C-alpha cells in the first residue's frame, strides 16, 4: 500500500507509511488503517484514516 495514490477533497495524496488500526478504532470508527501521507511534491507529512477494501483505498479522511 505504500506509494499508493488517492484523492481527498480534490487533492492527490501519496501513502508514505501505513499501520493497521487497532480493533477498537476499527469497530468504533470504521477505519481499517492509519497512514502518514504527503502531497506529490510536498515535504510535510499529514495523517489519514483509511478504509481499505481488497487492497484499495475505498474511503479516506486526511487530518490537516
Residue pairs with C-beta under 8 A, 6 or more apart in sequence:
1 15
1 18
1 33
1 35
1 52
1 55
1 57
2 15
2 16
2 17
2 18
3 14
3 15
4 14
4 15
4 57
5 12
5 13
5 14
5 15
5 40
6 12
6 13
6 15
6 57
6 60
7 13
8 48
8 60
8 61
8 62
9 62
11 39
11 62
12 39
12 40
13 37
13 38
13 39
13 46
13 48
13 60
13 62
14 37
14 38
14 39
14 40
15 35
15 36
15 37
15 48
15 50
15 57
16 35
16 36
16 37
16 38
16 45
17 35
17 36
18 33
18 34
18 35
18 36
18 50
19 33
19 34
19 35
20 32
20 33
21 29
21 31
21 32
21 33
21 34
21 49
25 31
25 34
26 32
29 49
30 51
31 49
31 50
31 51
31 61
32 50
32 51
32 52
33 49
33 50
33 51
33 52
34 47
34 48
34 49
34 50
35 47
35 48
35 50
36 45
36 46
36 47
36 48
37 45
37 46
37 47
37 48
37 62
38 44
38 45
38 46
46 62
46 63
46 64
47 62
47 63
48 60
48 61
48 62
48 63
49 60
49 61
49 63
50 57
50 59
50 60
51 57
51 58
51 59
51 60
52 58
